[in-house]
Amino acid sequence: MGDRGLSAISVAGVSDYLESLIGEDVRLRQLWIFGEVSSCKPHAVGLFFSLKDSQTTDLLDCVVWKNGLAQLQHRPEIGQQVLLLGTVRLYRKRSGYQLQVVQCLPFGDGLKALQRQKLEQRLQAEGLFDRDRKRPLPLYPQTIAVVTSPQAAAWGDIQRSLRQRSPGLKVLLSPTLVQGDQAPAAIATAIARVVADGRAELLILARGGGAREDLECFDDEQVVRAIATCPIPVVTGLGHEQDETLADRVADWAAHTPTAAAIRSVPAWTELRQAWQQLRQRLIHAQRQQWQDYRRQLQHCQTRLGWPLLQRRLQQAQHQQQSLRQRLQQASRLQLAQERQHLDHLQELLAILNPESVLQRGLRLGAARSHPDSAGAGSASGRSPLASVGRWYRRRLCGNRYNRN
């Protein structure tokens, strides 16, 4: 080939040339590539796998060296869509090229899952999911606000359940979007509207079932923080039973469905009546039991204090009191009779000592003695009626005085 002006190079020379070309290309030094992992084989020196283009059959060999596995955000697995960061290098032994990976992230659904995981970890570190910050729900709320779409079936289910369980309950609707890119901001605004209104004692955030991607707005940080800062308790009823969003984790109570959220928010009036009857029976039983305990305690105290002996002594004292009372009544009656008798005697004495009566008796006596055959003037004056009255009166008085003494 020398006659043609050409020079031959070795195989290594070709590899060196290609390696220099690849190494000088800035775009190949730090390259982001996405695709689907089609094969994966761990090795002692690292992890070898292939990345397949989703539109064609092109393949790209990739390797993660052993010392770089710990720095990966996501470990590639077959069938996953991944986003790789690495450098294109020449693989001289097989005359090929490969991507030496320094970072691997989920792509598509996997990327969203990773973003959700990172947000969940950050919110968890802030304590928004702690159980000790969960507030108790009001036992008998009078006004409840519902944040949901007015066109959604969840709104009808909630209204029906609340009417059946508590007919007098007042329900407020704060309408919002519950799906799409604008839903997070709309949900946060609807919650703020309820807070500004100030009438609701409890808030229900609800959305009916659907695909998992339809609930992505309830994993948004804006919605999670709106629930966390809401001053009233929040109950969520989102999706199906198997679904759990970050909004469910930060809420004070997470129900599986909108209907379950309504049931949990208010007690049924039939349940209240049954609970009242049970409490009434328990109260009656407790009162009876307490009275029986008091009666046993009283009997025990009576026994310890010698109550039968005290009772006999009390009966004896009562009999003695009754006897003394009878004796007192008899003595009183006897004393009263004596006093009445003495009073009658005094009345008779007063009648005898009455001056008019004495004068009349003296006049009668004087008239009898002043007969025409009587003695002279000296004896007549000595037997005059007035003198006779005086003598009789003195004799009577002196005689009574002596009799009393």
KOLKE-945983 format. One line per 5 residues: number of its first residue (from 1); their letters; for each residue x negated, y negated, z of N, C-alpha, C. Coordinates in steps of 0.2 Angstrom, whole numbers, plus 5000, padded with zeros to 4 digits. Layout:
NUM) A) X/Y/Z/X/Y/Z/X/Y/Z; ...
END
This chain:
1) MGDRG) 4996/5006/5000/5000/5000/5000/4996/4994/5000; 4989/4995/5000/4985/4989/5000/4985/4985/4994; 4986/4989/4988/4986/4985/4982/4992/4981/4981; 4997/4982/4985/5003/4978/4984/5003/4972/4989; 4998/4971/4993/4997/4965/4998/5001/4966/5004
6) LSAIS) 5003/4972/5006/5007/4974/5012/5002/4977/5017; 5004/4976/5023/5000/4979/5029/5005/4983/5033; 5003/4989/5036/5007/4993/5040/5006/4992/5047; 5012/4993/5051/5011/4992/5058/5014/4998/5062; 5012/4999/5068/5014/5005/5071/5021/5004/5074
11) VAGVS) 5024/5010/5077/5030/5010/5080/5030/5005/5086; 5025/5005/5090/5025/5001/5095/5025/4994/5093; 5022/4993/5087/5022/4986/5085/5029/4983/5083; 5033/4988/5080/5040/4986/5079/5043/4985/5085; 5042/4989/5090/5046/4988/5097/5044/4982/5100
16) DYLES) 5037/4980/5100/5035/4974/5102/5038/4968/5099; 5039/4968/5092/5041/4963/5088/5049/4962/5090; 5052/4967/5090/5060/4967/5092/5061/4964/5099; 5056/4967/5104/5057/4964/5111/5055/4957/5111; 5051/4955/5108/5049/4947/5108/5055/4943/5105
21) LIGED) 5058/4946/5100/5064/4942/5097/5070/4942/5102; 5071/4947/5105/5076/4947/5110/5075/4943/5116; 5069/4944/5118/5067/4940/5124/5067/4932/5123; 5065/4930/5117/5065/4923/5115/5072/4920/5114; 5077/4924/5114/5084/4922/5113/5087/4920/5119
26) VRLRQ) 5088/4913/5121/5091/4911/5127/5098/4914/5128; 5102/4915/5123/5108/4918/5124/5109/4925/5127; 5103/4928/5126/5103/4935/5128/5100/4936/5135; 5097/4931/5138/5094/4931/5144/5099/4931/5150; 5105/4928/5149/5110/4928/5154/5117/4928/5151
31) LWIFG) 5119/4934/5150/5125/4935/5146/5131/4938/5149; 5137/4934/5149/5143/4937/5151/5147/4941/5146; 5148/4948/5147/5151/4952/5143/5157/4956/5146; 5163/4956/5143/5168/4960/5145/5170/4966/5141; 5173/4971/5144/5175/4977/5140/5177/4982/5145
36) EVSSC) 5178/4988/5142/5181/4994/5146/5175/4999/5147; 5175/5001/5154/5170/5006/5155/5172/5013/5153; 5168/5016/5148/5170/5022/5145/5166/5028/5148; 5160/5027/5151/5157/5032/5154/5153/5030/5160; 5151/5034/5164/5148/5031/5170/5144/5037/5173
41) KPHAV) 5138/5036/5174/5133/5042/5177/5128/5039/5182; 5129/5041/5188/5124/5039/5193/5118/5042/5193; 5112/5039/5194/5106/5042/5194/5102/5040/5200; 5096/5043/5201/5092/5042/5206/5089/5035/5206; 5088/5032/5200/5085/5025/5199/5090/5020/5198
46) GLFFS) 5097/5022/5197/5102/5017/5197/5108/5020/5194; 5113/5016/5191/5119/5018/5188/5119/5016/5181; 5120/5022/5177/5120/5021/5169/5128/5022/5167; 5130/5017/5163/5137/5017/5160/5137/5014/5154; 5143/5015/5150/5144/5012/5144/5150/5008/5144
51) LKDSQ) 5149/5002/5140/5155/4997/5140/5157/4997/5133; 5164/4998/5132/5167/4999/5125/5171/4993/5124; 5171/4991/5118/5175/4985/5115/5183/4988/5115; 5187/4984/5117/5194/4986/5117/5197/4986/5110; 5194/4982/5105/5197/4981/5099/5194/4986/5094
56) TTDLL) 5187/4988/5095/5184/4992/5090/5181/4998/5094; 5177/5002/5091/5173/5008/5094/5166/5006/5096; 5164/5000/5096/5157/4998/5098/5156/4999/5105; 5150/5002/5106/5148/5003/5113/5141/4999/5115; 5141/4998/5121/5135/4995/5124/5133/4998/5130
61) DCVVW) 5126/5001/5130/5124/5004/5135/5122/4999/5141; 5123/5001/5147/5122/4996/5153/5119/5000/5158; 5115/4997/5162/5112/5000/5168/5111/4995/5174; 5112/4997/5180/5111/4994/5186/5106/4997/5190; 5101/4994/5191/5095/4997/5195/5097/4998/5202
66) KNGLA) 5094/5003/5205/5096/5005/5212/5095/4999/5217; 5090/4995/5216/5090/4989/5220/5095/4983/5219; 5099/4984/5214/5104/4979/5212/5111/4981/5214; 5112/4988/5216/5119/4990/5217/5122/4987/5223; 5119/4985/5228/5122/4982/5234/5124/4975/5232
71) QLQHR) 5122/4971/5227/5124/4964/5226/5130/4964/5221; 5132/4970/5219/5138/4970/5215/5144/4968/5218; 5149/4964/5216/5155/4963/5219/5160/4968/5218; 5159/4972/5212/5163/4977/5211/5159/4983/5207; 5160/4989/5209/5157/4995/5206/5161/4997/5200
76) PEIGQ) 5158/4997/5194/5161/5000/5188/5163/5007/5189; 5170/5008/5186/5172/5015/5186/5176/5016/5179; 5176/5022/5177/5179/5024/5170/5186/5021/5170; 5187/5018/5164/5194/5015/5163/5195/5008/5165; 5191/5005/5169/5192/4999/5171/5190/4993/5166
81) QVLLL) 5193/4988/5166/5191/4982/5163/5186/4978/5167; 5180/4977/5165/5176/4973/5169/5172/4967/5165; 5170/4963/5169/5166/4957/5167/5159/4958/5170; 5154/4958/5165/5147/4960/5167/5143/4953/5166; 5138/4952/5170/5133/4947/5169/5126/4951/5169
86) GTVRL) 5122/4950/5164/5116/4953/5163/5111/4951/5158; 5106/4954/5157/5101/4952/5152/5100/4958/5147; 5100/4956/5140/5099/4962/5135/5092/4963/5134; 5090/4970/5135/5083/4972/5135/5083/4977/5129; 5077/4978/5127/5075/4983/5122/5074/4990/5126
91) YRKRS) 5077/4995/5124/5075/5002/5127/5071/5005/5122; 5064/5005/5123/5059/5007/5118/5059/5015/5117; 5061/5018/5122/5060/5026/5121/5065/5028/5116; 5071/5025/5115/5076/5027/5111/5078/5022/5105; 5073/5018/5105/5074/5013/5099/5081/5010/5100
96) GYQLQ) 5083/5008/5106/5090/5005/5107/5089/4999/5111; 5095/4996/5113/5095/4990/5117/5101/4992/5123; 5100/4989/5128/5105/4990/5134/5105/4983/5138; 5111/4983/5142/5112/4977/5146/5110/4979/5153; 5105/4975/5156/5103/4976/5163/5107/4972/5167
101) VVQCL) 5112/4975/5170/5117/4971/5174/5115/4969/5181; 5117/4963/5182/5115/4960/5189/5122/4958/5193; 5127/4958/5189/5134/4957/5193/5140/4960/5189; 5145/4963/5193/5150/4966/5189/5157/4963/5193; 5161/4961/5189/5168/4958/5192/5174/4962/5188
106) PFGDG) 5179/4963/5192/5185/4965/5188/5187/4960/5183; 5190/4963/5178/5193/4958/5173/5200/4960/5172; 5204/4955/5170/5211/4956/5169/5214/4957/5176; 5218/4962/5177/5221/4964/5183/5216/4965/5189; 5211/4968/5187/5205/4969/5192/5203/4962/5194
111) LKALQ) 5202/4957/5190/5200/4951/5192/5205/4947/5197; 5211/4948/5195/5216/4945/5200/5216/4949/5206; 5215/4955/5206/5215/4959/5213/5209/4956/5217; 5203/4955/5213/5197/4953/5217/5198/4946/5220; 5201/4942/5216/5203/4935/5218/5207/4935/5224
116) RQKLE) 5212/4939/5224/5217/4940/5230/5213/4943/5236; 5209/4947/5235/5205/4950/5240/5201/4945/5244; 5197/4941/5240/5193/4935/5242/5198/4930/5246; 5203/4929/5243/5208/4924/5247/5210/4927/5253; 5212/4933/5253/5214/4937/5259/5209/4937/5265
121) QRLQA) 5203/4938/5263/5198/4938/5268/5196/4931/5271; 5197/4926/5267/5196/4919/5269/5202/4917/5274; 5208/4919/5272/5213/4917/5276/5213/4921/5283; 5211/4927/5282/5210/4932/5288/5205/4929/5293; 5200/4926/5290/5195/4923/5294/5197/4917/5298
126) EGLFD) 5202/4913/5295/5205/4908/5298/5210/4909/5303; 5212/4916/5304/5217/4918/5309/5224/4917/5307; 5226/4916/5300/5233/4915/5298/5237/4921/5298; 5233/4927/5299/5237/4934/5299/5237/4937/5306; 5235/4933/5311/5234/4936/5317/5241/4937/5320
131) RDRKR) 5242/4942/5324/5248/4944/5327/5250/4939/5332; 5246/4936/5336/5247/4932/5341/5250/4925/5339; 5250/4924/5333/5253/4917/5330/5260/4919/5328; 5262/4925/5328/5269/4926/5325/5274/4924/5330; 5279/4920/5328/5284/4917/5332/5290/4921/5333
136) PLPLY) 5293/4922/5339/5299/4926/5339/5305/4922/5335; 5309/4926/5332/5315/4924/5329/5320/4922/5334; 5324/4917/5332/5330/4915/5337/5335/4920/5337; 5337/4921/5343/5342/4927/5344/5349/4926/5341; 5352/4919/5341/5358/4918/5338/5358/4911/5335
141) PQTIA) 5355/4911/5329/5354/4905/5325/5361/4903/5322; 5362/4896/5322/5368/4893/5320/5367/4891/5312; 5361/4889/5310/5360/4887/5304/5353/4890/5301; 5354/4893/5295/5348/4896/5292/5347/4893/5285; 5341/4892/5283/5339/4890/5276/5336/4895/5272
146) VVTSP) 5338/4896/5266/5336/4901/5261/5332/4897/5255; 5326/4899/5254/5322/4897/5249/5321/4902/5244; 5325/4902/5238/5325/4906/5233/5328/4903/5227; 5328/4907/5221/5332/4904/5215/5339/4905/5215; 5343/4900/5214/5350/4900/5214/5353/4905/5209
151) QAAAW) 5349/4907/5204/5352/4911/5199/5350/4919/5200; 5346/4920/5205/5343/4926/5207/5349/4930/5211; 5348/4937/5210/5353/4941/5213/5351/4941/5221; 5345/4940/5223/5344/4939/5230/5348/4934/5234; 5350/4929/5230/5354/4924/5234/5361/4926/5235
156) GDIQR) 5364/4930/5231/5370/4933/5232/5370/4938/5237; 5365/4942/5237/5364/4948/5242/5364/4945/5249; 5360/4939/5250/5359/4936/5256/5365/4933/5259; 5369/4929/5254/5375/4926/5257/5380/4932/5259; 5381/4937/5255/5385/4942/5257/5383/4945/5264
161) SLRQR) 5377/4947/5265/5375/4950/5271/5376/4945/5277; 5374/4939/5276/5375/4934/5282/5383/4933/5283; 5387/4933/5278/5394/4932/5280/5397/4938/5284; 5395/4944/5282/5397/4950/5285/5395/4950/5292; 5389/4948/5293/5386/4949/5300/5388/4943/5305
166) SPGLK) 5388/4937/5302/5390/4931/5306/5394/4927/5302; 5401/4927/5302/5405/4923/5298/5405/4916/5299; 5403/4913/5305/5403/4906/5307/5396/4903/5305; 5391/4907/5302/5384/4905/5301/5384/4899/5296; 5380/4894/5297/5379/4889/5291/5373/4891/5287
171) VLLSP) 5374/4891/5281/5368/4893/5276/5366/4888/5272; 5360/4886/5272/5358/4880/5267/5353/4883/5262; 5354/4881/5256/5350/4884/5250/5345/4878/5248; 5338/4880/5248/5333/4876/5245/5331/4879/5239; 5333/4877/5233/5332/4881/5227/5325/4880/5224
176) TLVQG) 5322/4885/5221/5315/4885/5219/5314/4890/5213; 5309/4889/5210/5306/4894/5205/5303/4900/5209; 5304/4906/5207/5301/4912/5210/5297/4916/5206; 5295/4913/5200/5290/4917/5195/5287/4912/5191; 5281/4913/5189/5278/4909/5184/5272/4905/5187
181) DQAPA) 5269/4901/5183/5263/4897/5185/5265/4891/5189; 5271/4888/5188/5274/4883/5192/5277/4885/5198; 5278/4891/5199/5282/4894/5205/5278/4892/5212; 5272/4893/5213/5269/4891/5219/5270/4884/5222; 5269/4879/5217/5270/4872/5219/5278/4871/5221
186) AIATA) 5282/4874/5217/5289/4874/5218/5291/4877/5225; 5289/4882/5226/5290/4886/5233/5288/4881/5239; 5282/4879/5238/5279/4874/5244/5284/4868/5244; 5286/4865/5239/5290/4860/5239/5297/4861/5242; 5300/4867/5241/5306/4869/5244/5306/4870/5251
191) IARVV) 5300/4873/5253/5299/4874/5261/5298/4867/5264; 5295/4863/5261/5294/4856/5264/5301/4852/5264; 5305/4854/5259/5312/4851/5259/5316/4853/5265; 5316/4860/5267/5319/4862/5273/5316/4859/5279; 5310/4858/5280/5307/4855/5286/5309/4848/5286
196) ADGRA) 5309/4844/5281/5312/4837/5281/5319/4837/5283; 5323/4842/5281/5330/4841/5283/5331/4842/5290; 5328/4847/5293/5328/4847/5300/5334/4851/5304; 5338/4854/5300/5344/4857/5303/5343/4864/5304; 5339/4867/5300/5338/4875/5300/5334/4877/5306
201) ELLIL) 5336/4882/5309/5333/4886/5314/5328/4891/5312; 5330/4894/5306/5326/4899/5303/5326/4899/5295; 5320/4901/5292/5320/4900/5285/5318/4907/5282; 5322/4909/5277/5321/4915/5273/5319/4913/5266; 5313/4916/5265/5310/4916/5258/5311/4923/5255
206) ARGGG) 5315/4922/5249/5317/4929/5246/5316/4929/5239; 5315/4935/5236/5315/4936/5229/5316/4943/5228; 5320/4945/5223/5322/4951/5221/5316/4955/5218; 5318/4962/5217/5313/4966/5214/5310/4964/5207; 5305/4968/5205/5302/4966/5198/5295/4969/5198
211) AREDL) 5292/4968/5193/5285/4970/5192/5280/4967/5197; 5275/4970/5198/5270/4968/5203/5267/4961/5201; 5266/4960/5195/5264/4953/5193/5269/4948/5193; 5275/4950/5194/5280/4944/5195/5280/4941/5202; 5276/4945/5207/5276/4942/5214/5269/4939/5215
216) ECFDD) 5265/4937/5210/5259/4934/5210/5259/4927/5213; 5265/4924/5212/5265/4917/5215/5266/4917/5223; 5268/4923/5226/5268/4924/5233/5261/4926/5236; 5256/4927/5232/5249/4927/5234/5245/4921/5233; 5249/4916/5231/5245/4909/5230/5244/4906/5237
221) EQVVR) 5238/4903/5237/5236/4900/5244/5240/4894/5246; 5243/4891/5241/5248/4885/5242/5254/4887/5246; 5257/4893/5244/5263/4896/5247/5261/4898/5254; 5255/4902/5254/5253/4905/5261/5253/4899/5266; 5249/4894/5264/5248/4888/5269/5255/4885/5270
226) AIATC) 5259/4884/5266/5266/4881/5267/5270/4885/5272; 5269/4892/5272/5273/4896/5277/5269/4895/5283; 5263/4895/5283/5259/4895/5290/5260/4888/5294; 5261/4883/5290/5262/4876/5293/5270/4875/5294; 5274/4879/5292/5281/4878/5293/5283/4878/5301
231) PIPVV) 5286/4873/5304/5287/4873/5311/5293/4877/5313; 5297/4881/5309/5302/4885/5311/5300/4892/5309; 5302/4897/5312/5300/4904/5310/5303/4906/5303; 5299/4910/5299/5300/4912/5292/5300/4919/5292; 5305/4921/5288/5307/4928/5287/5306/4929/5279
236) TGLGH) 5302/4934/5277/5301/4935/5270/5305/4941/5268; 5308/4941/5262/5311/4947/5259/5309/4947/5251; 5304/4950/5250/5301/4949/5243/5300/4956/5240; 5303/4957/5234/5301/4963/5230/5305/4969/5233; 5301/4975/5232/5303/4981/5234/5300/4983/5241
241) EQDET) 5301/4989/5243/5299/4991/5249/5291/4992/5249; 5288/4994/5243/5281/4996/5243/5277/4989/5242; 5280/4984/5240/5277/4978/5239/5275/4974/5245; 5269/4971/5245/5267/4967/5251/5262/4961/5248; 5264/4955/5250/5261/4949/5247/5257/4946/5253
246) LADRV) 5253/4941/5251/5250/4937/5257/5255/4933/5260; 5261/4931/5257/5266/4928/5260/5269/4932/5265; 5270/4938/5264/5273/4943/5269/5268/4943/5275; 5262/4943/5274/5257/4944/5280/5257/4938/5284; 5258/4932/5281/5258/4926/5286/5264/4924/5289
251) ADWAA) 5270/4927/5286/5276/4926/5289/5277/4929/5296; 5282/4926/5299/5283/4928/5306/5287/4935/5306; 5290/4937/5301/5293/4943/5300/5294/4945/5293; 5292/4951/5291/5292/4953/5284/5297/4958/5283; 5302/4957/5279/5307/4963/5277/5305/4965/5270
256) HTPTA) 5308/4971/5269/5306/4974/5263/5310/4972/5257; 5316/4969/5258/5320/4967/5253/5324/4961/5255; 5327/4957/5251/5331/4951/5253/5337/4953/5258; 5340/4958/5256/5346/4960/5261/5343/4962/5268; 5337/4966/5268/5334/4967/5274/5332/4961/5278
261) AAIRS) 5330/4956/5275/5328/4949/5278/5334/4946/5281; 5340/4946/5277/5346/4943/5280/5349/4947/5286; 5348/4954/5286/5350/4958/5292/5346/4957/5298; 5340/4956/5297/5335/4955/5302/5336/4948/5305; 5338/4943/5301/5339/4936/5304/5344/4935/5309
266) VPAWT) 5350/4938/5308/5356/4937/5312/5358/4943/5315; 5361/4944/5321/5364/4950/5324/5371/4950/5321; 5374/4956/5320/5381/4957/5318/5385/4956/5324; 5391/4953/5323/5396/4952/5328/5398/4958/5332; 5399/4963/5328/5401/4970/5331/5395/4972/5336
271) ELRQA) 5389/4971/5334/5384/4973/5338/5383/4969/5344; 5385/4963/5344/5385/4958/5350/5391/4960/5354; 5397/4962/5351/5402/4965/5356/5400/4971/5359; 5397/4976/5356/5395/4982/5359/5390/4981/5364; 5385/4976/5363/5380/4974/5368/5383/4971/5374
276) WQQLR) 5388/4967/5373/5392/4964/5379/5395/4969/5383; 5399/4974/5380/5402/4979/5383/5397/4983/5387; 5392/4985/5384/5386/4988/5388/5384/4985/5394; 5383/4978/5393/5380/4974/5399/5385/4974/5404; 5392/4973/5402/5397/4973/5407/5397/4979/5411
281) QRLIH) 5397/4985/5408/5397/4991/5412/5391/4992/5416; 5385/4990/5414/5379/4990/5418/5380/4985/5424; 5383/4980/5423/5384/4975/5429/5388/4978/5434; 5394/4981/5431/5399/4984/5436/5395/4990/5440; 5392/4994/5436/5388/4999/5440/5383/4997/5445
286) AQRQQ) 5379/4991/5443/5374/4989/5447/5378/4986/5453; 5383/4983/5453/5387/4980/5459/5389/4985/5463; 5392/4991/5460/5394/4996/5465/5388/4999/5468; 5383/5000/5464/5377/5003/5467/5374/4999/5473; 5374/4992/5472/5372/4988/5477/5376/4988/5483
291) WQDYR) 5383/4988/5482/5388/4989/5488/5386/4995/5492; 5385/5001/5488/5384/5007/5492/5378/5006/5496; 5373/5003/5493/5366/5003/5496/5367/4998/5503; 5371/4993/5502/5372/4989/5508/5376/4992/5513; 5381/4996/5511/5385/5000/5516/5380/5005/5520
296) RQLQH) 5376/5009/5516/5371/5013/5519/5367/5010/5524; 5364/5004/5522/5360/5000/5526/5363/4998/5533; 5370/4996/5532/5374/4994/5538/5375/4999/5542; 5377/5005/5540/5377/5011/5544/5371/5013/5548; 5366/5013/5544/5359/5014/5547/5357/5009/5553
301) CQTRL) 5359/5003/5551/5357/4998/5557/5362/4999/5563; 5368/5000/5561/5373/5002/5567/5371/5008/5571; 5368/5013/5568/5366/5019/5571/5360/5017/5576; 5355/5013/5573/5349/5011/5576/5350/5006/5582; 5355/5002/5581/5357/4997/5587/5362/5000/5592
306) GWPLL) 5364/5007/5591/5368/5010/5596/5375/5007/5595; 5378/5006/5590/5384/5003/5588/5390/5007/5592; 5390/5014/5592/5396/5017/5596/5396/5014/5603; 5390/5014/5607/5390/5012/5614/5392/5004/5614; 5390/5000/5609/5392/4993/5609/5400/4993/5608
311) QRRLQ) 5402/4997/5604/5409/4997/5603/5413/4999/5609; 5411/5004/5613/5415/5006/5619/5414/5000/5624; 5409/4997/5624/5408/4991/5629/5412/4986/5627; 5413/4985/5621/5418/4979/5618/5425/4981/5620; 5427/4987/5619/5434/4989/5621/5435/4988/5628
316) QAQHQ) 5430/4990/5632/5431/4989/5640/5431/4982/5641; 5427/4978/5638/5428/4971/5640/5435/4968/5637; 5437/4971/5632/5444/4968/5630/5449/4970/5634; 5449/4977/5637/5454/4979/5642/5453/4974/5648; 5447/4973/5651/5446/4969/5657/5449/4962/5655
321) QQSLR) 5448/4959/5650/5450/4953/5648/5458/4953/5648; 5461/4958/5645/5468/4958/5645/5471/4959/5652; 5468/4963/5657/5470/4963/5664/5469/4957/5667; 5464/4953/5666/5463/4947/5670/5468/4942/5667; 5470/4942/5661/5475/4938/5658/5482/4939/5661
326) QRLQQ) 5483/4945/5662/5490/4947/5665/5490/4944/5673; 5484/4946/5676/5484/4943/5683/5485/4936/5683; 5481/4932/5679/5482/4925/5679/5489/4923/5677; 5492/4926/5673/5499/4924/5671/5504/4925/5677; 5503/4931/5681/5507/4932/5687/5506/4927/5692
331) ASRLQ) 5499/4925/5693/5497/4920/5698/5500/4913/5696; 5500/4912/5690/5503/4906/5688/5510/4905/5689; 5514/4911/5687/5521/4911/5688/5523/4910/5696; 5519/4913/5700/5520/4913/5707/5519/4906/5710; 5513/4903/5708/5512/4896/5710/5517/4891/5707
336) LAQER) 5520/4892/5701/5525/4888/5698/5531/4889/5703; 5533/4895/5705/5539/4896/5709/5539/4892/5715; 5533/4893/5718/5532/4889/5725/5532/4882/5724; 5529/4879/5719/5529/4872/5718/5536/4870/5717; 5540/4874/5713/5547/4872/5712/5551/4872/5718
341) QHLDH) 5550/4877/5723/5553/4877/5729/5552/4871/5733; 5545/4870/5734/5543/4864/5737/5546/4857/5735; 5547/4857/5728/5550/4851/5725/5557/4851/5727; 5561/4856/5727/5568/4856/5729/5569/4854/5737; 5564/4856/5741/5564/4854/5748/5563/4847/5748
346) LQELL) 5558/4844/5744/5557/4837/5745/5563/4833/5742; 5567/4836/5737/5573/4832/5735/5578/4832/5740; 5579/4838/5744/5584/4838/5749/5582/4833/5754; 5576/4832/5756/5573/4828/5761/5575/4820/5759; 5573/4819/5753/5575/4812/5750/5582/4811/5751
351) AILNP) 5586/4816/5749/5593/4814/5750/5596/4813/5757; 5592/4816/5761/5594/4815/5768/5592/4808/5771; 5586/4807/5769/5583/4800/5771/5586/4794/5767; 5590/4795/5763/5593/4790/5759/5596/4785/5763; 5594/4778/5763/5597/4773/5768/5605/4773/5767
356) ESVLQ) 5607/4773/5762/5615/4773/5761/5618/4778/5764; 5615/4784/5764/5618/4790/5767/5618/4789/5774; 5612/4787/5777/5611/4786/5784/5616/4781/5787; 5617/4775/5783/5621/4770/5785/5629/4772/5785; 5631/4776/5780/5638/4778/5780/5639/4783/5786
361) RGLRL) 5634/4787/5788/5635/4792/5794/5635/4788/5800; 5631/4783/5800/5631/4779/5806/5638/4775/5807; 5640/4772/5802/5646/4768/5802/5652/4773/5804; 5652/4779/5802/5657/4784/5804/5657/4785/5811; 5651/4786/5813/5650/4788/5821/5651/4782/5825
366) GAARS) 5650/4776/5823/5651/4770/5827/5659/4768/5827; 5662/4770/5822/5669/4769/5822/5673/4773/5826; 5670/4779/5827/5673/4784/5832/5672/4782/5839; 5667/4779/5841/5665/4777/5847/5668/4770/5849; 5670/4766/5844/5673/4760/5846/5680/4760/5847
371) HPDSA) 5683/4765/5851/5690/4766/5852/5692/4761/5857; 5699/4759/5857/5701/4754/5862/5700/4756/5869; 5699/4762/5871/5698/4764/5878/5691/4764/5880; 5687/4761/5875/5679/4761/5877/5678/4757/5882; 5671/4756/5884/5669/4752/5890/5668/4745/5887
376) GAGSA) 5665/4741/5892/5665/4733/5891/5660/4732/5885; 5658/4725/5885/5654/4722/5880/5647/4725/5880; 5644/4726/5886/5637/4728/5887/5637/4735/5884; 5641/4740/5886/5641/4746/5883/5643/4747/5876; 5647/4742/5874/5649/4742/5866/5643/4740/5862
381) SGRSP) 5639/4735/5864/5634/4733/5860/5628/4739/5860; 5628/4742/5866/5623/4748/5865/5625/4753/5861; 5632/4754/5859/5634/4759/5855/5637/4756/5848; 5634/4751/5846/5636/4748/5840/5634/4752/5834; 5637/4751/5828/5634/4755/5822/5627/4754/5820
386) LASVG) 5625/4748/5821/5618/4747/5818/5613/4750/5823; 5615/4749/5830/5610/4752/5835/5610/4760/5834; 5616/4763/5832/5616/4770/5832/5612/4772/5825; 5613/4768/5820/5609/4770/5814/5601/4769/5815; 5599/4764/5819/5592/4763/5820/5590/4769/5824
391) RWYRR) 5593/4771/5830/5591/4776/5834/5591/4783/5830; 5596/4784/5826/5596/4790/5822/5590/4790/5817; 5589/4785/5814/5583/4785/5809/5577/4786/5812; 5575/4782/5818/5569/4783/5822/5568/4790/5824; 5574/4793/5827/5573/4800/5829/5572/4805/5823
396) RLCGN) 5575/4803/5817/5574/4808/5811/5567/4807/5809; 5564/4801/5809/5558/4800/5806/5553/4803/5811; 5553/4802/5817/5548/4805/5822/5549/4812/5822; 5555/4815/5821/5555/4822/5821/5552/4825/5815; 5553/4822/5809/5550/4825/5803/5542/4824/5803
401) RYNRN) 5539/4819/5806/5532/4818/5807/5529/4823/5811; 5533/4824/5817/5530/4829/5821/5531/4836/5818; 5536/4837/5814/5537/4844/5811/5531/4845/5806; 5529/4840/5802/5524/4841/5797/5517/4842/5801; 5516/4839/5806/5510/4840/5809/5510/4846/5813
END
